[in-house]
Amino acid sequence: MRNFTAAAVLAAVSGSASADVITSYVSFGQPGDQGATPVGTVAANVSALPLTRGAGLSGNAGGNSLNSAGWDSLDSTDYITLGFEVAPGYQVDLDTFWMGTRSSGTGPGNLGVFSNVDGFTSPVFTFAQSGTSYTNSVADMSALTGLTGSVEFRIIALNSVSASGGSISSTGTFRLGDHYDGANYSEVRFEGSVSQIPAPASAALMGLGGLVAARRRR
């Protein structure tokens, strides 16, 4: 039986059991070649962006995942995209990103998770695929705080090396699905916290309070 509750795993891996699900995606039961993966849990004051492919990739069958082919060109349209939109007046501090991934032998071997925070310039997290084995990752996203508006992430191949050590081919595939800890499956998801952005007047008063306290201590 599939168990999508992974609080114990999160506590062991990230040491942040209090983190909430910001948004998640339901891979279980999907054929792999679907246009987009259904959204699961979404935090209050957040909406999910689609989990889908860039225009350079095509759908490919692969149960319980979003599967894709066409990675060999390594152009700007070869990526998997997902993320969330934060409601006005709120911000997100991220903690972790959970995923399970698998490449075919001629699919991408070295990949990174990039964000629009820096224009998809530098990876927030990198990972490797070895042969056709599954890779289960809990990516540290704690450097991304105070996120507002539309926050998009892309999974992009870093080079032309395939999972088997050769070169990526046009028929090579890469799938994204549930994280598996050896006992439980848990959805592809971002975890962290959502908070209201302090009003400017409130922030000023908080700063004034700190200044007064400092003067009193002197």
Sequence and secondary structure as in RCSB ss.txt:
>XXXX:A:sequence
MRNFTAAAVLAAVSGSASADVITSYVSFGQPGDQGATPVGTVAANVSALPLTRGAGLSGNAGGNSLNSAGWDSLD
STDYITLGFEVAPGYQVDLDTFWMGTRSSGTGPGNLGVFSNVDGFTSPVFTFAQSGTSYTNSVADMSALTGLTGS
VEFRIIALNSVSASGGSISSTGTFRLGDHYDGANYSEVRFEGSVSQIPAPASAALMGLGGLVAARRRR
>XXXX:A:secstr
      HHHHHHHHS TT EEEEEE  TT  S  SEE EEEE TTEEEEEEEE TT EE   TTEEEEE GGG  
TT  EEEEEEE TTEEEEEEEEEEEEEE TTSBSEEEEEEGGGTS S SEEEE  TT  EEEEEE TT  SB SE
EEEEEEE SSBBTTSSB  TT EEEEE EE SS EE EEEEEEEEE   HHHHHHHHHHHHHHHHHH 
